[in-house]
Amino acid sequence: VTIVENVNLPENFNDCRLKKKGLVKRVQAFLAQCDTVEGNIGQEMDKLQSKNLALAE
């Protein structure tokens, strides 16, 4: 196995990695919020359906 010692990485490589990690975390947080909103919408739809059924009787 050859170990490459002189890898030339751009100076901003670590900054890019940190920014990528930050973006990934933000996207995951937004997706979690979407899941929460979707769940709330489902609950409200169930409530409305129950009310509609009660009114229909």
PDB file with one MODEL, atoms N, CA, C and O in Angstrom:
MODEL        1
ATOM      1  N   VAL A   1       0.857  -1.182   0.000  1.00  0.00           N
ATOM      2  CA  VAL A   1       0.000   0.000   0.000  1.00  0.00           C
ATOM      3  C   VAL A   1       0.894   1.233   0.000  1.00  0.00           C
ATOM      4  O   VAL A   1       1.769   1.380   0.854  1.00  0.00           O
ATOM      5  N   THR A   2       0.671   2.099  -0.947  1.00  0.00           N
ATOM      6  CA  THR A   2       1.454   3.326  -1.038  1.00  0.00           C
ATOM      7  C   THR A   2       0.697   4.454  -0.355  1.00  0.00           C
ATOM      8  O   THR A   2      -0.479   4.684  -0.637  1.00  0.00           O
ATOM      9  N   ILE A   3       1.371   5.149   0.536  1.00  0.00           N
ATOM     10  CA  ILE A   3       0.752   6.288   1.207  1.00  0.00           C
ATOM     11  C   ILE A   3       1.173   7.549   0.467  1.00  0.00           C
ATOM     12  O   ILE A   3       2.362   7.814   0.291  1.00  0.00           O
ATOM     13  N   VAL A   4       0.194   8.310   0.043  1.00  0.00           N
ATOM     14  CA  VAL A   4       0.496   9.550  -0.666  1.00  0.00           C
ATOM     15  C   VAL A   4       0.672  10.639   0.379  1.00  0.00           C
ATOM     16  O   VAL A   4      -0.272  10.999   1.082  1.00  0.00           O
ATOM     17  N   GLU A   5       1.879  11.154   0.474  1.00  0.00           N
ATOM     18  CA  GLU A   5       2.156  12.162   1.497  1.00  0.00           C
ATOM     19  C   GLU A   5       1.948  13.575   0.990  1.00  0.00           C
ATOM     20  O   GLU A   5       1.547  14.457   1.749  1.00  0.00           O
ATOM     21  N   ASN A   6       2.215  13.794  -0.274  1.00  0.00           N
ATOM     22  CA  ASN A   6       2.160  15.156  -0.794  1.00  0.00           C
ATOM     23  C   ASN A   6       0.890  15.385  -1.608  1.00  0.00           C
ATOM     24  O   ASN A   6       0.950  15.682  -2.801  1.00  0.00           O
ATOM     25  N   VAL A   7      -0.234  15.246  -0.965  1.00  0.00           N
ATOM     26  CA  VAL A   7      -1.494  15.518  -1.641  1.00  0.00           C
ATOM     27  C   VAL A   7      -1.713  17.023  -1.574  1.00  0.00           C
ATOM     28  O   VAL A   7      -1.687  17.616  -0.496  1.00  0.00           O
ATOM     29  N   ASN A   8      -1.926  17.625  -2.717  1.00  0.00           N
ATOM     30  CA  ASN A   8      -2.144  19.071  -2.758  1.00  0.00           C
ATOM     31  C   ASN A   8      -3.637  19.360  -2.715  1.00  0.00           C
ATOM     32  O   ASN A   8      -4.333  19.240  -3.723  1.00  0.00           O
ATOM     33  N   LEU A   9      -4.111  19.735  -1.561  1.00  0.00           N
ATOM     34  CA  LEU A   9      -5.514  20.099  -1.405  1.00  0.00           C
ATOM     35  C   LEU A   9      -5.629  21.613  -1.510  1.00  0.00           C
ATOM     36  O   LEU A   9      -4.716  22.337  -1.114  1.00  0.00           O
ATOM     37  N   PRO A  10      -6.734  22.084  -2.034  1.00  0.00           N
ATOM     38  CA  PRO A  10      -6.916  23.539  -2.069  1.00  0.00           C
ATOM     39  C   PRO A  10      -6.893  24.104  -0.647  1.00  0.00           C
ATOM     40  O   PRO A  10      -7.239  23.414   0.312  1.00  0.00           O
ATOM     41  N   GLU A  11      -6.486  25.348  -0.526  1.00  0.00           N
ATOM     42  CA  GLU A  11      -6.383  25.959   0.804  1.00  0.00           C
ATOM     43  C   GLU A  11      -7.726  26.002   1.521  1.00  0.00           C
ATOM     44  O   GLU A  11      -7.793  25.914   2.747  1.00  0.00           O
ATOM     45  N   ASN A  12      -8.784  26.138   0.747  1.00  0.00           N
ATOM     46  CA  ASN A  12     -10.106  26.261   1.369  1.00  0.00           C
ATOM     47  C   ASN A  12     -10.811  24.914   1.508  1.00  0.00           C
ATOM     48  O   ASN A  12     -12.026  24.868   1.704  1.00  0.00           O
ATOM     49  N   PHE A  13     -10.063  23.823   1.408  1.00  0.00           N
ATOM     50  CA  PHE A  13     -10.666  22.483   1.464  1.00  0.00           C
ATOM     51  C   PHE A  13     -11.431  22.266   2.765  1.00  0.00           C
ATOM     52  O   PHE A  13     -12.574  21.809   2.744  1.00  0.00           O
ATOM     53  N   ASN A  14     -10.804  22.591   3.905  1.00  0.00           N
ATOM     54  CA  ASN A  14     -11.482  22.399   5.191  1.00  0.00           C
ATOM     55  C   ASN A  14     -12.706  23.288   5.312  1.00  0.00           C
ATOM     56  O   ASN A  14     -13.729  22.869   5.854  1.00  0.00           O
ATOM     57  N   ASP A  15     -12.610  24.521   4.807  1.00  0.00           N
ATOM     58  CA  ASP A  15     -13.775  25.409   4.819  1.00  0.00           C
ATOM     59  C   ASP A  15     -14.918  24.790   4.031  1.00  0.00           C
ATOM     60  O   ASP A  15     -16.071  24.823   4.463  1.00  0.00           O
ATOM     61  N   CYS A  16     -14.593  24.227   2.874  1.00  0.00           N
ATOM     62  CA  CYS A  16     -15.627  23.602   2.041  1.00  0.00           C
ATOM     63  C   CYS A  16     -16.271  22.426   2.767  1.00  0.00           C
ATOM     64  O   CYS A  16     -17.488  22.243   2.719  1.00  0.00           O
ATOM     65  N   ARG A  17     -15.440  21.632   3.440  1.00  0.00           N
ATOM     66  CA  ARG A  17     -15.980  20.483   4.182  1.00  0.00           C
ATOM     67  C   ARG A  17     -16.906  20.951   5.294  1.00  0.00           C
ATOM     68  O   ARG A  17     -17.976  20.380   5.501  1.00  0.00           O
ATOM     69  N   LEU A  18     -16.489  21.997   6.012  1.00  0.00           N
ATOM     70  CA  LEU A  18     -17.322  22.513   7.099  1.00  0.00           C
ATOM     71  C   LEU A  18     -18.623  23.092   6.557  1.00  0.00           C
ATOM     72  O   LEU A  18     -19.689  22.884   7.137  1.00  0.00           O
ATOM     73  N   LYS A  19     -18.535  23.818   5.445  1.00  0.00           N
ATOM     74  CA  LYS A  19     -19.745  24.381   4.839  1.00  0.00           C
ATOM     75  C   LYS A  19     -20.681  23.265   4.403  1.00  0.00           C
ATOM     76  O   LYS A  19     -21.895  23.356   4.586  1.00  0.00           O
ATOM     77  N   LYS A  20     -20.107  22.202   3.818  1.00  0.00           N
ATOM     78  CA  LYS A  20     -20.930  21.073   3.377  1.00  0.00           C
ATOM     79  C   LYS A  20     -21.630  20.434   4.571  1.00  0.00           C
ATOM     80  O   LYS A  20     -22.822  20.133   4.513  1.00  0.00           O
ATOM     81  N   LYS A  21     -20.875  20.228   5.663  1.00  0.00           N
ATOM     82  CA  LYS A  21     -21.487  19.647   6.863  1.00  0.00           C
ATOM     83  C   LYS A  21     -22.605  20.539   7.376  1.00  0.00           C
ATOM     84  O   LYS A  21     -23.667  20.056   7.771  1.00  0.00           O
ATOM     85  N   GLY A  22     -22.356  21.855   7.366  1.00  0.00           N
ATOM     86  CA  GLY A  22     -23.375  22.800   7.820  1.00  0.00           C
ATOM     87  C   GLY A  22     -24.618  22.741   6.954  1.00  0.00           C
ATOM     88  O   GLY A  22     -25.741  22.766   7.459  1.00  0.00           O
ATOM     89  N   LEU A  23     -24.411  22.663   5.637  1.00  0.00           N
ATOM     90  CA  LEU A  23     -25.551  22.586   4.725  1.00  0.00           C
ATOM     91  C   LEU A  23     -26.329  21.296   4.926  1.00  0.00           C
ATOM     92  O   LEU A  23     -27.560  21.298   4.917  1.00  0.00           O
ATOM     93  N   VAL A  24     -25.611  20.196   5.106  1.00  0.00           N
ATOM     94  CA  VAL A  24     -26.279  18.908   5.325  1.00  0.00           C
ATOM     95  C   VAL A  24     -27.147  18.982   6.579  1.00  0.00           C
ATOM     96  O   VAL A  24     -28.288  18.520   6.582  1.00  0.00           O
ATOM     97  N   LYS A  25     -26.596  19.570   7.649  1.00  0.00           N
ATOM     98  CA  LYS A  25     -27.365  19.686   8.887  1.00  0.00           C
ATOM     99  C   LYS A  25     -28.592  20.567   8.698  1.00  0.00           C
ATOM    100  O   LYS A  25     -29.663  20.265   9.225  1.00  0.00           O
ATOM    101  N   ARG A  26     -28.437  21.660   7.943  1.00  0.00           N
ATOM    102  CA  ARG A  26     -29.578  22.550   7.702  1.00  0.00           C
ATOM    103  C   ARG A  26     -30.656  21.843   6.897  1.00  0.00           C
ATOM    104  O   ARG A  26     -31.843  21.962   7.199  1.00  0.00           O
ATOM    105  N   VAL A  27     -30.239  21.104   5.866  1.00  0.00           N
ATOM    106  CA  VAL A  27     -31.209  20.372   5.044  1.00  0.00           C
ATOM    107  C   VAL A  27     -31.929  19.331   5.894  1.00  0.00           C
ATOM    108  O   VAL A  27     -33.143  19.168   5.778  1.00  0.00           O
ATOM    109  N   GLN A  28     -31.182  18.621   6.754  1.00  0.00           N
ATOM    110  CA  GLN A  28     -31.811  17.629   7.627  1.00  0.00           C
ATOM    111  C   GLN A  28     -32.814  18.294   8.565  1.00  0.00           C
ATOM    112  O   GLN A  28     -33.880  17.737   8.828  1.00  0.00           O
ATOM    113  N   ALA A  29     -32.481  19.480   9.070  1.00  0.00           N
ATOM    114  CA  ALA A  29     -33.401  20.201   9.955  1.00  0.00           C
ATOM    115  C   ALA A  29     -34.660  20.609   9.193  1.00  0.00           C
ATOM    116  O   ALA A  29     -35.768  20.485   9.714  1.00  0.00           O
ATOM    117  N   PHE A  30     -34.490  21.097   7.954  1.00  0.00           N
ATOM    118  CA  PHE A  30     -35.656  21.466   7.148  1.00  0.00           C
ATOM    119  C   PHE A  30     -36.524  20.249   6.855  1.00  0.00           C
ATOM    120  O   PHE A  30     -37.751  20.339   6.908  1.00  0.00           O
ATOM    121  N   LEU A  31     -35.902  19.111   6.546  1.00  0.00           N
ATOM    122  CA  LEU A  31     -36.671  17.896   6.279  1.00  0.00           C
ATOM    123  C   LEU A  31     -37.440  17.456   7.519  1.00  0.00           C
ATOM    124  O   LEU A  31     -38.574  16.988   7.417  1.00  0.00           O
ATOM    125  N   ALA A  32     -36.824  17.606   8.689  1.00  0.00           N
ATOM    126  CA  ALA A  32     -37.511  17.262   9.934  1.00  0.00           C
ATOM    127  C   ALA A  32     -38.714  18.180  10.136  1.00  0.00           C
ATOM    128  O   ALA A  32     -39.775  17.731  10.570  1.00  0.00           O
ATOM    129  N   GLN A  33     -38.550  19.468   9.820  1.00  0.00           N
ATOM    130  CA  GLN A  33     -39.672  20.406   9.932  1.00  0.00           C
ATOM    131  C   GLN A  33     -40.783  20.012   8.969  1.00  0.00           C
ATOM    132  O   GLN A  33     -41.963  20.076   9.315  1.00  0.00           O
ATOM    133  N   CYS A  34     -40.408  19.606   7.760  1.00  0.00           N
ATOM    134  CA  CYS A  34     -41.406  19.176   6.776  1.00  0.00           C
ATOM    135  C   CYS A  34     -42.184  17.969   7.288  1.00  0.00           C
ATOM    136  O   CYS A  34     -43.402  17.895   7.123  1.00  0.00           O
ATOM    137  N   ASP A  35     -41.482  17.028   7.906  1.00  0.00           N
ATOM    138  CA  ASP A  35     -42.152  15.853   8.472  1.00  0.00           C
ATOM    139  C   ASP A  35     -43.147  16.274   9.541  1.00  0.00           C
ATOM    140  O   ASP A  35     -44.258  15.748   9.604  1.00  0.00           O
ATOM    141  N   THR A  36     -42.748  17.224  10.384  1.00  0.00           N
ATOM    142  CA  THR A  36     -43.629  17.708  11.450  1.00  0.00           C
ATOM    143  C   THR A  36     -44.865  18.371  10.861  1.00  0.00           C
ATOM    144  O   THR A  36     -45.987  18.099  11.290  1.00  0.00           O
ATOM    145  N   VAL A  37     -44.660  19.244   9.876  1.00  0.00           N
ATOM    146  CA  VAL A  37     -45.783  19.938   9.240  1.00  0.00           C
ATOM    147  C   VAL A  37     -46.706  18.932   8.568  1.00  0.00           C
ATOM    148  O   VAL A  37     -47.929  19.040   8.661  1.00  0.00           O
ATOM    149  N   GLU A  38     -46.115  17.957   7.891  1.00  0.00           N
ATOM    150  CA  GLU A  38     -46.915  16.932   7.220  1.00  0.00           C
ATOM    151  C   GLU A  38     -47.769  16.171   8.234  1.00  0.00           C
ATOM    152  O   GLU A  38     -48.941  15.888   7.985  1.00  0.00           O
ATOM    153  N   GLY A  39     -47.169  15.844   9.377  1.00  0.00           N
ATOM    154  CA  GLY A  39     -47.920  15.162  10.429  1.00  0.00           C
ATOM    155  C   GLY A  39     -49.058  16.021  10.958  1.00  0.00           C
ATOM    156  O   GLY A  39     -50.161  15.524  11.184  1.00  0.00           O
ATOM    157  N   ASN A  40     -48.792  17.314  11.156  1.00  0.00           N
ATOM    158  CA  ASN A  40     -49.832  18.227  11.646  1.00  0.00           C
ATOM    159  C   ASN A  40     -50.967  18.358  10.644  1.00  0.00           C
ATOM    160  O   ASN A  40     -52.137  18.390  11.025  1.00  0.00           O
ATOM    161  N   ILE A  41     -50.623  18.433   9.361  1.00  0.00           N
ATOM    162  CA  ILE A  41     -51.653  18.526   8.321  1.00  0.00           C
ATOM    163  C   ILE A  41     -52.513  17.265   8.337  1.00  0.00           C
ATOM    164  O   ILE A  41     -53.737  17.339   8.223  1.00  0.00           O
ATOM    165  N   GLY A  42     -51.869  16.116   8.478  1.00  0.00           N
ATOM    166  CA  GLY A  42     -52.618  14.858   8.541  1.00  0.00           C
ATOM    167  C   GLY A  42     -53.584  14.836   9.712  1.00  0.00           C
ATOM    168  O   GLY A  42     -54.720  14.385   9.573  1.00  0.00           O
ATOM    169  N   GLN A  43     -53.134  15.326  10.876  1.00  0.00           N
ATOM    170  CA  GLN A  43     -54.005  15.374  12.056  1.00  0.00           C
ATOM    171  C   GLN A  43     -55.191  16.301  11.819  1.00  0.00           C
ATOM    172  O   GLN A  43     -56.324  15.964  12.163  1.00  0.00           O
ATOM    173  N   GLU A  44     -54.932  17.471  11.229  1.00  0.00           N
ATOM    174  CA  GLU A  44     -56.018  18.421  10.964  1.00  0.00           C
ATOM    175  C   GLU A  44     -57.009  17.844   9.962  1.00  0.00           C
ATOM    176  O   GLU A  44     -58.216  18.042  10.097  1.00  0.00           O
ATOM    177  N   MET A  45     -56.504  17.127   8.953  1.00  0.00           N
ATOM    178  CA  MET A  45     -57.400  16.508   7.971  1.00  0.00           C
ATOM    179  C   MET A  45     -58.273  15.449   8.635  1.00  0.00           C
ATOM    180  O   MET A  45     -59.459  15.332   8.328  1.00  0.00           O
ATOM    181  N   ASP A  46     -57.680  14.676   9.547  1.00  0.00           N
ATOM    182  CA  ASP A  46     -58.457  13.671  10.274  1.00  0.00           C
ATOM    183  C   ASP A  46     -59.556  14.333  11.096  1.00  0.00           C
ATOM    184  O   ASP A  46     -60.687  13.848  11.129  1.00  0.00           O
ATOM    185  N   LYS A  47     -59.226  15.446  11.764  1.00  0.00           N
ATOM    186  CA  LYS A  47     -60.223  16.168  12.562  1.00  0.00           C
ATOM    187  C   LYS A  47     -61.364  16.666  11.680  1.00  0.00           C
ATOM    188  O   LYS A  47     -62.537  16.533  12.028  1.00  0.00           O
ATOM    189  N   LEU A  48     -61.001  17.245  10.529  1.00  0.00           N
ATOM    190  CA  LEU A  48     -62.029  17.756   9.621  1.00  0.00           C
ATOM    191  C   LEU A  48     -62.912  16.626   9.106  1.00  0.00           C
ATOM    192  O   LEU A  48     -64.128  16.781   8.989  1.00  0.00           O
ATOM    193  N   GLN A  49     -62.294  15.493   8.800  1.00  0.00           N
ATOM    194  CA  GLN A  49     -63.065  14.351   8.315  1.00  0.00           C
ATOM    195  C   GLN A  49     -64.040  13.875   9.387  1.00  0.00           C
ATOM    196  O   GLN A  49     -65.189  13.547   9.090  1.00  0.00           O
ATOM    197  N   SER A  50     -63.574  13.839  10.637  1.00  0.00           N
ATOM    198  CA  SER A  50     -64.442  13.422  11.740  1.00  0.00           C
ATOM    199  C   SER A  50     -65.613  14.380  11.890  1.00  0.00           C
ATOM    200  O   SER A  50     -66.750  13.953  12.090  1.00  0.00           O
ATOM    201  N   LYS A  51     -65.333  15.684  11.792  1.00  0.00           N
ATOM    202  CA  LYS A  51     -66.407  16.680  11.902  1.00  0.00           C
ATOM    203  C   LYS A  51     -67.397  16.532  10.761  1.00  0.00           C
ATOM    204  O   LYS A  51     -68.607  16.615  10.969  1.00  0.00           O
ATOM    205  N   ASN A  52     -66.881  16.310   9.546  1.00  0.00           N
ATOM    206  CA  ASN A  52     -67.764  16.145   8.393  1.00  0.00           C
ATOM    207  C   ASN A  52     -68.649  14.919   8.560  1.00  0.00           C
ATOM    208  O   ASN A  52     -69.834  14.959   8.229  1.00  0.00           O
ATOM    209  N   LEU A  53     -68.082  13.827   9.072  1.00  0.00           N
ATOM    210  CA  LEU A  53     -68.882  12.621   9.289  1.00  0.00           C
ATOM    211  C   LEU A  53     -69.938  12.870  10.353  1.00  0.00           C
ATOM    212  O   LEU A  53     -71.072  12.409  10.228  1.00  0.00           O
ATOM    213  N   ALA A  54     -69.564  13.607  11.412  1.00  0.00           N
ATOM    214  CA  ALA A  54     -70.515  13.902  12.481  1.00  0.00           C
ATOM    215  C   ALA A  54     -71.643  14.782  11.958  1.00  0.00           C
ATOM    216  O   ALA A  54     -72.799  14.598  12.338  1.00  0.00           O
ATOM    217  N   LEU A  55     -71.318  15.736  11.090  1.00  0.00           N
ATOM    218  CA  LEU A  55     -72.344  16.618  10.528  1.00  0.00           C
ATOM    219  C   LEU A  55     -73.257  15.862   9.570  1.00  0.00           C
ATOM    220  O   LEU A  55     -74.440  16.182   9.453  1.00  0.00           O
ATOM    221  N   ALA A  56     -72.719  14.875   8.894  1.00  0.00           N
ATOM    222  CA  ALA A  56     -73.501  14.128   7.910  1.00  0.00           C
ATOM    223  C   ALA A  56     -74.537  13.229   8.573  1.00  0.00           C
ATOM    224  O   ALA A  56     -75.534  12.856   7.954  1.00  0.00           O
ATOM    225  N   GLU A  57     -74.296  12.883   9.839  1.00  0.00           N
ATOM    226  CA  GLU A  57     -75.226  11.950  10.506  1.00  0.00           C
ATOM    227  C   GLU A  57     -76.504  12.613  10.932  1.00  0.00           C
ATOM    228  O   GLU A  57     -77.378  11.960  11.502  1.00  0.00           O
TER     229      GLU A  57
ENDMDL
END
